[in-house]
Amino acid sequence: GAPPGEGNEARGGGSHAELAKTVRVDVRLLDTLMNLVGELVIDRTRLVQLASVEIDREELQRELAQVSGRLNRVTTDLQERIMQARMMPVDMLFKRFPRMVRDLSRQLGKAVEFEMYGEETELDRSVIEQIGDPLVHLLRNAVDHGIEPPEERLRLGKPEAGRITLSAYHQENHIFIEVRDDGRGIDVERLKRRAVEKGFLTEEEAGRLTDEEAAELVFLPGFSTAAKVSSVSGRGVGMDVVRKNIEKVNGSVAITTELGRGTTITIKLPLTLAIVQALLVEIAGDVFAIPLANVTEAVQVSAAEIRRAKGWEMIVVRDEMVPLLNPATVWGERWSVTSRIHGLPVVILRSGASSVGLKVDRLIGEQEIVIKSMGAVIGEVPGISGASILGDGRVALIVDPASLSKAAKESTRAAGRTPSGGEFYGVSAGGR
């Protein structure tokens, strides 16, 4: 029989039931958590006592400052320990891939050497659950459409066996997972031609794309350059789903390719989903939180700097034309932000390979926020991924740049306008 985790998962997307139900935690970590909860109980008792005794204002402030200082220390420690308990090595996910790659290469008559690195790298378990299917898809693509048949590789002077590498590593506050192959690479000129044929871009827009931007075209919905349909998805078929799944967990995916030399797909993921650094902004009197991972920069834009192209407002940021998005386009007139002569704050958001500038009334500052799901009662709100409760008790909605860009694109299409260039089609048309 197959080793644990290599059963039905090896045959396709797989079930993540075993990840969802249990998690192993070191007993020493549980002891630490118990001690921290004990300290919280002591502070709670002290607060209850302070509420019921008569003391002068200065002494009450001094006591409250002491208790809040201790609470701050304990909750920070508790937060770190709980995150530690949620972390799992990506080996949980990686261990099912060697057999899958071996079976697939045998089925397709290809010789493949599969290597894995960084299996001990730890990631939040909820993130691991989301990226399993995208990784299966990327590896199947690498075997089917990346690696050439043995006779073709020999003719090209390459080793008979193709090499696929799956690696995970930690950098700053993110985990990076790379799927690399030394196969035929992606023909970007062919991608551009197919994009023009399918009406995603005009000839002129396709001509302006750099090779890096053209490679991003594979992430467009329903895009494929496969000459014939095979039982294994072609490079480009379903890649939009790969990106969508990764963006669900505030991650991003990038592609680099060299014709004849191979392709590398890099997935960038946050360490944890529960607590993130965010930029707080004010729009029409309400507070919104934007995860810092999606923020490139914040700029002041005066009315004179705004240009118009095909009915769309654009600004130039570091030699790149960036579409300006008024929240009213997606959420209705109640959230309209009007341009000001002396400068309006604009937050430059990165979504996939493209940038979009979100108009806001005021920048409040950076803050660590706890993400709460809004649940089925509210349903899907375009451009919003959840909510957080601020220190003063107010609710801040969390902005999702990927779905905000998508909703803006759909509303402009409905209004009969199209942003200039390829910005809202998942590729940036670059500086021009």
PEQUI-V343000 format. One record per pair of residues at least 12 apart in sequence whose C-alpha atoms are under 10 Angstrom apart, sorted by sequence separation. I is the first residue (numbers start at 1). J is the second residue. D is the distance in whole Angstrom. If there is no record, write none. Layout:
<<I J D> <I J D>>
//
This chain:
<<101 113 9> <102 114 8> <148 160 9> <149 161 9> <150 162 8> <166 178 6> <167 179 7> <223 235 9> <224 236 5> <225 237 9> <253 265 7> <254 266 5> <255 267 9> <277 289 9> <278 290 5> <279 291 6> <280 292 10> <312 324 8> <313 325 8> <325 337 10> <326 338 8> <345 357 10> <346 358 5> <347 359 7> <373 385 7> <374 386 5> <385 397 8> <386 398 5> <387 399 9> <5 18 9> <50 63 8> <101 114 7> <148 161 9> <149 162 9> <165 178 8> <166 179 5> <167 180 8> <192 205 9> <193 206 8> <223 236 6> <224 237 5> <253 266 6> <254 267 7> <277 290 9> <278 291 4> <279 292 6> <302 315 10> <312 325 9> <313 326 9> <326 339 9> <345 358 9> <346 359 5> <347 360 7> <372 385 9> <373 386 5> <374 387 6> <384 397 7> <385 398 6> <386 399 8> <50 64 8> <147 161 9> <148 162 7> <165 179 6> <166 180 7> <192 206 6> <193 207 10> <222 236 8> <223 237 6> <224 238 9> <252 266 8> <253 267 4> <254 268 8> <276 290 10> <277 291 6> <278 292 5> <279 293 10> <301 315 8> <307 321 10> <309 323 9> <345 359 6> <346 360 6> <371 385 9> <372 386 6> <373 387 6> <374 388 9> <383 397 10> <384 398 6> <385 399 6> <386 400 8> <409 423 10> <410 424 10> <98 113 10> <99 114 10> <147 162 6> <164 179 7> <165 180 5> <166 181 9> <191 206 9> <192 207 8> <221 236 9> <222 237 6> <223 238 8> <224 239 9> <252 267 6> <253 268 6> <276 291 7> <277 292 6> <278 293 8> <279 294 10> <301 316 10> <308 323 9> <344 359 7> <345 360 6> <346 361 9> <371 386 6> <372 387 5> <373 388 9> <383 398 8> <384 399 5> <385 400 5> <409 424 6> <47 63 9> <98 114 7> <146 162 9> <147 163 8> <164 180 6> <165 181 6> <201 217 10> <219 235 10> <220 236 8> <221 237 8> <222 238 7> <223 239 8> <251 267 7> <252 268 5> <253 269 9> <275 291 10> <276 292 8> <277 293 8> <278 294 9> <279 295 8> <301 317 10> <307 323 10> <308 324 10> <344 360 7> <345 361 7> <346 362 9> <347 363 9> <370 386 10> <371 387 6> <372 388 6> <383 399 6> <384 400 5> <385 401 9> <408 424 8> <409 425 8> <46 63 9> <47 64 8> <97 114 9> <98 115 8> <146 163 10> <147 164 8> <163 180 8> <164 181 4> <165 182 9> <189 206 9> <192 209 9> <200 217 9> <218 235 7> <219 236 7> <220 237 9> <221 238 7> <222 239 9> <223 240 9> <251 268 5> <252 269 7> <276 293 9> <278 295 9> <306 323 10> <307 324 10> <344 361 7> <345 362 6> <346 363 9> <370 387 8> <371 388 5> <372 389 8> <382 399 9> <383 400 5> <384 401 8> <385 402 10> <46 64 9> <98 116 9> <146 164 9> <163 181 6> <164 182 7> <189 207 9> <218 236 5> <219 237 8> <220 238 9> <221 239 7> <222 240 8> <250 268 9> <251 269 4> <252 270 9> <299 317 9> <306 324 9> <344 362 8> <345 363 7> <369 387 9> <370 388 6> <371 389 9> <382 400 8> <383 401 6> <384 402 10> <385 403 9> <405 423 9> <406 424 7> <97 116 9> <143 162 9> <162 181 7> <163 182 6> <164 183 9> <192 211 10> <195 214 9> <217 236 8> <218 237 8> <219 238 8> <220 239 7> <221 240 5> <222 241 10> <250 269 7> <251 270 6> <279 298 10> <369 388 6> <370 389 7> <381 400 10> <382 401 10> <383 402 7> <384 403 8> <385 404 10> <405 424 7> <406 425 9> <47 67 8> <142 162 10> <143 163 9> <162 182 6> <163 183 8> <200 220 9> <216 236 10> <218 238 9> <219 239 5> <220 240 6> <221 241 8> <247 267 10> <249 269 7> <250 270 7> <251 271 10> <297 317 10> <326 346 10> <339 359 8> <369 389 8> <370 390 9> <382 402 10> <383 403 5> <384 404 7> <405 425 9> <406 426 9> <46 67 8> <47 68 10> <95 116 9> <142 163 10> <143 164 8> <161 182 10> <162 183 7> <188 209 10> <218 239 6> <219 240 5> <220 241 9> <246 267 8> <247 268 10> <249 270 8> <325 346 9> <337 358 10> <338 359 8> <339 360 10> <340 361 10> <369 390 8> <382 403 6> <383 404 4> <405 426 9> <94 116 8> <142 164 7> <161 183 10> <188 210 9> <189 211 8> <192 214 6> <195 217 7> <217 239 10> <218 240 8> <219 241 8> <246 268 9> <247 269 9> <250 272 10> <324 346 8> <325 347 10> <337 359 6> <338 360 9> <339 361 9> <368 390 10> <369 391 10> <381 403 9> <382 404 6> <383 405 8> <43 66 10> <44 67 9> <94 117 10> <142 165 10> <159 182 10> <188 211 6> <191 214 7> <192 215 9> <194 217 10> <195 218 9> <200 223 9> <216 239 10> <217 240 10> <219 242 8> <220 243 9> <246 269 8> <249 272 9> <250 273 8> <270 293 8> <324 347 10> <325 348 10> <336 359 9> <337 360 6> <338 361 8> <367 390 9> <374 397 9> <381 404 10> <382 405 9> <383 406 8> <43 67 6> <94 118 10> <95 119 9> <158 182 9> <187 211 9> <188 212 9> <190 214 10> <191 215 7> <198 222 10> <219 243 7> <243 267 9> <249 273 7> <269 293 10> <324 348 9> <336 360 9> <337 361 6> <382 406 8> <383 407 7> <402 426 10> <42 67 10> <43 68 9> <91 116 10> <94 119 7> <139 164 8> <158 183 9> <188 213 9> <189 214 8> <191 216 9> <192 217 8> <195 220 9> <198 223 8> <219 244 9> <323 348 10> <335 360 9> <336 361 9> <371 396 10> <372 397 10> <373 398 10> <382 407 6> <383 408 9> <91 117 10> <93 119 9> <139 165 9> <188 214 6> <189 215 9> <191 217 7> <322 348 8> <335 361 10> <371 397 9> <372 398 9> <381 407 10> <382 408 9> <40 67 10> <43 70 8> <44 71 9> <91 118 8> <92 119 8> <139 166 9> <187 214 9> <188 215 6> <191 218 8> <322 349 10> <369 396 9> <371 398 8> <43 71 7> <90 118 8> <91 119 5> <92 120 9> <186 214 10> <187 215 8> <188 216 9> <195 223 8> <42 71 10> <89 118 9> <90 119 5> <91 120 6> <114 143 10> <186 215 7> <188 217 9> <194 223 8> <195 224 9> <369 398 9> <40 70 9> <89 119 7> <90 120 6> <91 121 8> <92 122 10> <153 183 8> <188 218 10> <194 224 8> <195 225 9> <39 70 9> <40 71 7> <43 74 10> <89 120 5> <90 121 6> <91 122 9> <112 143 8> <135 166 9> <153 184 9> <194 225 7> <317 348 9> <323 354 10> <324 355 10> <325 356 7> <326 357 9> <327 358 7> <328 359 10> <39 71 8> <88 120 9> <89 121 5> <90 122 6> <111 143 9> <186 218 9> <191 223 9> <193 225 10> <322 354 8> <323 355 8> <324 356 6> <325 357 6> <326 358 6> <327 359 7> <88 121 8> <89 122 4> <90 123 7> <92 125 10> <110 143 8> <191 224 8> <306 339 9> <322 355 6> <323 356 5> <324 357 5> <325 358 5> <326 359 5> <327 360 8> <40 74 7> <87 121 9> <88 122 5> <89 123 6> <90 124 9> <110 144 9> <146 180 9> <147 181 7> <148 182 9> <149 183 10> <191 225 7> <219 253 10> <321 355 9> <322 356 6> <323 357 6> <324 358 6> <325 359 6> <326 360 8> <39 74 7> <40 75 8> <87 122 6> <88 123 5> <89 124 9> <90 125 9> <93 128 7> <101 136 9> <104 139 10> <105 140 9> <108 143 8> <109 144 10> <112 147 8> <146 181 7> <147 182 7> <148 183 6> <190 225 8> <219 254 10> <303 338 10> <304 339 10> <320 355 9> <321 356 9> <322 357 6> <323 358 9> <324 359 7> <325 360 10> <38 74 10> <39 75 10> <86 122 9> <87 123 5> <88 124 6> <89 125 9> <92 128 9> <93 129 9> <100 136 9> <104 140 8> <108 144 7> <111 147 9> <112 148 10> <146 182 8> <147 183 4> <148 184 6> <219 255 10> <303 339 6> <304 340 9> <305 341 10> <36 73 10> <37 74 8> <86 123 8> <87 124 4> <88 125 6> <107 144 10> <110 147 8> <111 148 9> <112 149 10> <142 179 8> <146 183 5> <147 184 6> <148 185 10> <216 253 10> <218 255 9> <302 339 7> <303 340 6> <304 341 7> <36 74 6> <37 75 9> <40 78 10> <84 122 9> <86 124 6> <87 125 6> <88 126 10> <90 128 7> <93 131 9> <94 132 9> <97 135 9> <101 139 7> <105 143 6> <110 148 7> <111 149 8> <112 150 9> <142 180 8> <143 181 8> <145 183 8> <146 184 6> <147 185 9> <187 225 9> <216 254 8> <217 255 10> <301 339 8> <302 340 6> <303 341 5> <304 342 9> <305 343 9> <317 355 10> <35 74 10> <36 75 8> <84 123 9> <85 124 9> <86 125 6> <87 126 9> <88 127 10> <89 128 9> <93 132 7> <97 136 8> <100 139 9> <101 140 7> <104 143 7> <105 144 8> <110 149 5> <111 150 6> <142 181 6> <145 184 8> <146 185 6> <186 225 10> <215 254 9> <216 255 7> <301 340 8> <302 341 5> <303 342 7> <304 343 9> <83 123 10> <84 124 9> <85 125 9> <86 126 8> <87 127 10> <88 128 8> <96 136 10> <100 140 9> <104 144 8> <109 149 7> <110 150 6> <138 178 10> <139 179 7> <142 182 9> <143 183 9> <145 185 9> <146 186 8> <215 255 7> <216 256 9> <301 341 9> <302 342 6> <303 343 7> <317 357 9> <36 77 8> <37 78 8> <83 124 8> <87 128 9> <94 135 9> <101 142 9> <102 143 10> <108 149 8> <109 150 8> <110 151 9> <138 179 7> <139 180 9> <142 183 8> <145 186 9> <215 256 7> <250 291 8> <252 293 10> <301 342 8> <302 343 4> <303 344 8> <315 356 10> <36 78 7> <83 125 10> <90 132 10> <93 135 9> <94 136 10> <97 139 8> <101 143 7> <105 147 9> <135 177 9> <138 180 10> <139 181 9> <142 184 10> <212 254 9> <213 255 9> <215 257 7> <251 293 9> <252 294 9> <300 342 9> <301 343 5> <302 344 6> <314 356 9> <315 357 8> <35 78 10> <97 140 10> <135 178 9> <142 185 10> <212 255 8> <213 256 10> <215 258 10> <250 293 8> <251 294 9> <284 327 10> <300 343 5> <301 344 5> <302 345 9> <314 357 9> <358 401 9> <33 77 9> <34 78 10> <105 149 10> <135 179 8> <212 256 7> <250 294 8> <283 327 8> <284 328 10> <299 343 9> <300 344 5> <301 345 6> <313 357 10> <32 77 10> <33 78 7> <36 81 10> <123 168 10> <191 236 10> <211 256 9> <212 257 8> <283 328 10> <299 344 8> <300 345 5> <301 346 7> <356 401 8> <32 78 9> <33 79 10> <121 167 10> <122 168 9> <131 177 10> <211 257 9> <212 258 10> <299 345 6> <300 346 6> <355 401 9> <356 402 10> <358 404 10> <114 161 10> <119 166 9> <121 168 6> <122 169 9> <123 170 9> <211 258 9> <298 345 7> <299 346 5> <300 347 9> <358 405 10> <33 81 7> <111 159 10> <112 160 9> <113 161 6> <114 162 9> <115 163 8> <116 164 9> <117 165 8> <118 166 9> <119 167 8> <120 168 8> <121 169 6> <122 170 8> <298 346 6> <299 347 6> <354 402 10> <356 404 10> <357 405 10> <32 81 8> <33 82 8> <111 160 7> <112 161 5> <113 162 6> <114 163 6> <115 164 6> <116 165 6> <117 166 6> <118 167 6> <119 168 7> <120 169 9> <121 170 7> <186 235 9> <284 333 10> <286 335 9> <297 346 9> <298 347 4> <299 348 8> <351 400 9> <352 401 9> <356 405 7> <110 160 9> <111 161 5> <112 162 5> <113 163 5> <114 164 5> <115 165 5> <116 166 5> <117 167 5> <118 168 5> <119 169 9> <284 334 7> <285 335 9> <297 347 6> <298 348 6> <331 381 9> <351 401 6> <352 402 7> <355 405 9> <30 81 9> <110 161 8> <111 162 6> <112 163 6> <113 164 6> <114 165 6> <115 166 6> <116 167 6> <117 168 6> <118 169 6> <123 174 9> <283 334 10> <284 335 5> <296 347 8> <297 348 5> <298 349 9> <330 381 10> <331 382 8> <349 400 10> <350 401 7> <351 402 5> <354 405 9> <29 81 7> <30 82 9> <33 85 10> <110 162 8> <111 163 9> <112 164 7> <113 165 8> <114 166 8> <115 167 8> <116 168 8> <117 169 8> <118 170 9> <123 175 7> <283 335 6> <284 336 7> <295 347 7> <296 348 6> <297 349 8> <330 382 7> <331 383 9> <349 401 7> <350 402 8> <351 403 9> <29 82 9> <122 175 8> <283 336 8> <284 337 7> <294 347 10> <295 348 6> <296 349 6> <297 350 9> <330 383 8> <348 401 10> <349 402 9> <351 404 9> <121 175 8> <283 337 7> <294 348 9> <295 349 5> <296 350 6> <351 405 8> <29 84 9> <30 85 9> <121 176 10> <294 349 6> <295 350 6> <350 405 10> <351 406 10> <29 85 8> <121 177 10> <293 349 9> <294 350 5> <295 351 9> <327 383 9> <349 405 9> <290 347 9> <292 349 9> <293 350 9> <294 351 7> <26 84 10> <291 349 10> <294 352 10> <299 357 9> <301 359 9> <25 84 9> <26 85 8> <118 177 9> <290 349 9> <296 355 9> <298 357 9> <300 359 10> <25 85 6> <117 177 10> <295 355 10> <296 356 10> <297 357 10> <298 358 9> <299 359 10> <24 85 8> <25 86 9> <117 178 10> <294 355 10> <296 357 10> <23 85 8> <24 86 9> <25 87 9> <116 178 10> <295 357 10> <23 86 8> <24 87 10> <25 88 10> <101 164 9> <116 179 10> <23 87 9> <24 88 9> <281 345 9> <23 88 8> <115 180 10> <298 363 9> <281 347 9> <114 181 9> <356 423 8> <113 181 10> <279 347 9> <354 422 9> <355 423 7> <356 424 9> <19 88 10> <97 166 9> <112 181 10> <188 257 9> <354 423 6> <355 424 9> <186 256 9> <187 257 9> <188 258 9> <353 423 9> <354 424 7> <185 256 9> <186 257 6> <187 258 8> <188 259 8> <353 424 10> <354 425 8> <355 426 9> <94 166 8> <185 257 6> <186 258 7> <187 259 6> <288 360 10> <353 425 10> <354 426 6> <355 427 9> <356 428 10> <19 92 8> <94 167 9> <184 257 9> <185 258 5> <186 259 6> <187 260 9> <331 404 10> <351 424 10> <353 426 6> <354 427 5> <355 428 7> <18 92 10> <19 93 9> <94 168 10> <183 257 10> <184 258 8> <185 259 4> <186 260 8> <292 366 8> <330 404 7> <352 426 6> <353 427 6> <354 428 5> <176 251 10> <178 253 10> <180 255 10> <182 257 10> <183 258 9> <184 259 6> <185 260 5> <186 261 9> <286 361 10> <287 362 9> <288 363 10> <289 364 10> <291 366 10> <292 367 10> <329 404 10> <330 405 9> <351 426 8> <352 427 8> <353 428 6> <354 429 8> <175 251 9> <176 252 10> <177 253 9> <178 254 10> <179 255 10> <180 256 10> <181 257 10> <182 258 9> <183 259 9> <184 260 4> <185 261 6> <186 262 8> <283 359 8> <284 360 8> <285 361 8> <287 363 10> <288 364 10> <289 365 10> <290 366 9> <291 367 10> <292 368 10> <330 406 10> <331 407 9> <351 427 10> <352 428 9> <353 429 10> <354 430 9> <16 93 9> <90 167 10> <91 168 10> <174 251 9> <176 253 10> <178 255 10> <180 257 10> <182 259 10> <183 260 6> <184 261 6> <185 262 4> <186 263 7> <282 359 10> <283 360 5> <284 361 7> <285 362 9> <287 364 9> <289 366 9> <291 368 9> <327 404 9> <330 407 6> <331 408 10> <90 168 8> <182 260 8> <183 261 6> <184 262 5> <185 263 5> <281 359 10> <282 360 6> <283 361 5> <284 362 9> <289 367 9> <291 369 9> <329 407 9> <330 408 6> <182 261 5> <183 262 4> <184 263 8> <185 264 9> <281 360 7> <282 361 6> <283 362 7> <289 368 10> <325 404 9> <329 408 6> <330 409 9> <181 261 8> <182 262 4> <183 263 7> <281 361 8> <282 362 5> <283 363 9> <289 369 8> <325 405 8> <328 408 10> <329 409 10> <330 410 9> <145 226 9> <181 262 5> <182 263 7> <281 362 6> <282 363 6> <327 408 9> <329 410 10> <330 411 7> <14 96 10> <180 262 7> <181 263 6> <182 264 9> <280 362 9> <281 363 5> <282 364 7> <289 371 10> <323 405 10> <326 408 9> <329 411 7> <330 412 10> <180 263 6> <181 264 7> <280 363 7> <281 364 5> <325 408 8> <329 412 8> <9 93 10> <179 263 8> <180 264 4> <181 265 9> <279 363 8> <280 364 5> <281 365 7> <10 95 10> <11 96 9> <179 264 6> <180 265 6> <279 364 7> <280 365 5> <281 366 9> <10 96 6> <11 97 10> <144 230 9> <178 264 7> <179 265 5> <180 266 8> <279 365 6> <280 366 6> <5 92 8> <6 93 10> <9 96 7> <10 97 7> <90 177 10> <144 231 10> <145 232 9> <178 265 6> <179 266 7> <278 365 8> <279 366 4> <280 367 7> <4 92 10> <5 93 8> <6 94 10> <8 96 10> <9 97 9> <10 98 9> <11 99 9> <12 100 8> <144 232 7> <145 233 9> <146 234 9> <177 265 8> <178 266 5> <179 267 8> <278 366 6> <279 367 6> <280 368 10> <5 94 9> <6 95 7> <7 96 8> <10 99 7> <11 100 7> <143 232 9> <144 233 8> <145 234 6> <146 235 8> <177 266 6> <178 267 6> <277 366 7> <278 367 5> <279 368 9> <280 369 10> <5 95 7> <6 96 5> <10 100 5> <144 234 7> <145 235 6> <176 266 7> <177 267 5> <178 268 9> <277 367 6> <278 368 6> <279 369 10> <4 95 9> <5 96 6> <6 97 8> <9 100 9> <10 101 9> <141 232 7> <144 235 8> <145 236 10> <176 267 6> <177 268 7> <276 367 8> <277 368 4> <278 369 7> <3 95 9> <4 96 9> <5 97 10> <6 98 9> <7 99 10> <11 103 9> <140 232 7> <141 233 7> <142 234 9> <175 267 8> <176 268 5> <177 269 8> <276 368 6> <277 369 6> <278 370 10> <3 96 9> <6 99 7> <10 103 9> <11 104 9> <140 233 7> <141 234 6> <142 235 8> <174 267 10> <175 268 6> <176 269 6> <275 368 7> <276 369 6> <277 370 9> <2 96 10> <6 100 8> <140 234 9> <141 235 5> <174 268 7> <175 269 5> <176 270 9> <275 369 6> <276 370 7> <290 384 10> <137 232 9> <138 233 10> <140 235 9> <141 236 9> <174 269 6> <175 270 6> <176 271 10> <274 369 9> <275 370 5> <276 371 8> <289 384 10> <324 419 10> <137 233 8> <138 234 10> <141 237 9> <173 269 9> <174 270 5> <175 271 6> <274 370 6> <275 371 6> <288 384 9> <323 419 7> <2 99 9> <137 234 10> <138 235 8> <171 268 10> <173 270 7> <174 271 5> <175 272 10> <273 370 9> <274 371 6> <275 372 9> <289 386 10> <322 419 10> <323 420 8> <137 235 9> <138 236 10> <141 239 10> <164 262 10> <166 264 10> <168 266 10> <170 268 10> <172 270 10> <173 271 6> <174 272 9> <252 350 10> <254 352 8> <255 353 10> <273 371 8> <274 372 8> <289 387 8> <322 420 9> <323 421 10> <163 262 10> <164 263 10> <165 264 9> <166 265 10> <167 266 10> <168 267 9> <169 268 10> <170 269 10> <172 271 10> <173 272 9> <252 351 8> <253 352 7> <254 353 8> <273 372 10> <274 373 10> <288 387 9> <289 388 8> <321 420 9> <322 421 10> <137 237 10> <138 238 10> <162 262 10> <164 264 10> <168 268 10> <251 351 10> <252 352 6> <253 353 9> <288 388 9> <312 412 9> <321 421 9> <323 423 7> <137 238 8> <138 239 8> <170 271 9> <251 352 9> <252 353 9> <311 412 9> <322 423 8> <323 424 8> <23 125 9> <137 239 8> <158 260 10> <321 423 9> <158 261 10> <287 390 9> <134 238 9> <137 241 10> <138 242 8> <156 260 9> <247 351 9> <20 125 8> <134 239 8> <137 242 8> <247 352 9> <294 399 10> <311 416 9> <312 417 7> <314 419 9> <19 125 7> <20 126 8> <136 242 10> <289 395 10> <290 396 10> <294 400 9> <295 401 9> <310 416 10> <311 417 6> <312 418 7> <313 419 8> <314 420 9> <322 428 9> <19 126 9> <134 241 8> <135 242 8> <153 260 10> <287 394 8> <288 395 9> <289 396 6> <290 397 9> <291 398 8> <294 401 7> <310 417 7> <311 418 8> <312 419 6> <313 420 9> <321 428 8> <322 429 9> <133 241 10> <134 242 5> <244 352 10> <286 394 9> <287 395 7> <288 396 5> <289 397 6> <290 398 6> <291 399 7> <294 402 9> <309 417 10> <310 418 6> <311 419 8> <312 420 7> <320 428 9> <321 429 8> <322 430 9> <19 128 9> <20 129 8> <133 242 8> <134 243 8> <243 352 8> <286 395 9> <287 396 5> <288 397 5> <289 398 5> <290 399 5> <291 400 8> <309 418 9> <310 419 6> <311 420 9> <320 429 8> <321 430 7> <322 431 9> <19 129 7> <134 244 9> <286 396 7> <287 397 7> <288 398 6> <289 399 6> <290 400 7> <291 401 9> <309 419 7> <310 420 6> <320 430 6> <321 431 6> <18 129 10> <131 242 8> <134 245 7> <286 397 9> <287 398 9> <288 399 7> <289 400 9> <290 401 8> <308 419 10> <309 420 6> <310 421 10> <319 430 8> <320 431 4> <321 432 7> <16 128 9> <17 129 9> <133 245 8> <134 246 8> <148 260 10> <308 420 9> <309 421 9> <319 431 5> <320 432 7> <16 129 6> <132 245 10> <133 246 10> <275 388 10> <318 431 8> <319 432 7> <15 129 9> <16 130 9> <131 245 7> <132 246 10> <146 260 10> <282 396 10> <317 431 9> <130 245 7> <131 246 6> <146 261 10> <147 262 8> <281 396 9> <316 431 8> <16 132 8> <130 246 7> <146 262 7> <147 263 10> <280 396 8> <316 432 9> <15 132 9> <16 133 10> <130 247 10> <131 248 10> <146 263 7> <280 397 10> <14 132 8> <15 133 10> <130 248 8> <131 249 9> <280 398 9> <13 132 7> <14 133 8> <127 246 9> <130 249 7> <174 293 9> <279 398 10> <12 132 10> <13 133 5> <131 251 10> <142 262 9> <173 293 9> <278 398 9> <12 133 8> <13 134 9> <127 248 9> <128 249 10> <142 263 8> <278 399 10> <13 135 9> <14 136 9> <127 249 6> <142 264 10> <9 132 9> <13 136 7> <126 249 8> <127 250 9> <142 265 10> <9 133 10> <12 136 7> <13 137 8> <108 232 10> <127 251 9> <11 136 10> <12 137 9> <10 136 9> <9 136 9> <138 265 8> <12 140 9> <104 232 9> <135 267 9> <134 267 10> <219 352 9> <250 385 10> <131 267 9> <216 352 9> <217 353 10> <249 385 10> <216 353 7> <248 385 9> <131 269 9> <216 354 10> <213 353 7> <128 269 10> <212 353 9> <213 354 9> <127 269 8> <127 270 8> <127 271 8> <124 269 10> <127 272 7> <123 269 9> <124 270 9> <125 271 10> <126 272 8> <127 273 7> <123 270 8> <124 271 6> <125 272 9> <126 273 8> <123 271 6> <124 272 5> <125 273 10> <126 274 10> <122 271 8> <123 272 7> <124 273 7> <124 274 9> <250 400 8> <252 402 10> <250 401 9> <248 400 9> <250 402 9> <247 400 9> <247 401 9> <248 402 9> <247 402 7> <248 403 10> <247 403 9> <244 402 9> <243 402 10> <244 403 9> <87 271 9> <87 272 8> <86 272 8> <240 426 10> <83 271 9> <84 272 10> <83 272 7> <83 273 10> <83 274 8> <83 275 9> <79 274 10> <79 275 9> <221 425 10> <217 422 10> <220 425 7> <221 426 10> <219 425 9> <220 426 7> <219 426 7> <220 427 9> <217 425 8> <218 426 10> <219 427 9> <213 422 10> <216 425 10> <217 426 7> <216 426 7> <217 427 7> <216 427 6> <209 421 9> <215 427 9> <216 428 9> <208 421 9> <209 422 9> <213 426 9> <214 427 7> <208 422 10> <213 427 6> <214 428 9> <205 420 9> <206 421 9> <212 427 9> <213 428 7> <214 429 9> <205 421 6> <206 422 8> <212 428 10> <213 429 8> <204 421 9> <205 422 7> <210 427 10> <213 430 8> <209 427 8> <210 428 9> <202 421 9> <209 428 8> <210 429 8> <201 421 8> <202 422 9> <208 428 10> <209 429 6> <210 430 8> <201 422 7> <208 429 6> <209 430 7> <200 422 8> <207 429 9> <208 430 7> <209 431 10> <205 428 10> <206 429 8> <208 431 9> <201 425 8> <205 429 7> <208 432 8> <200 425 7> <205 430 10>>
//
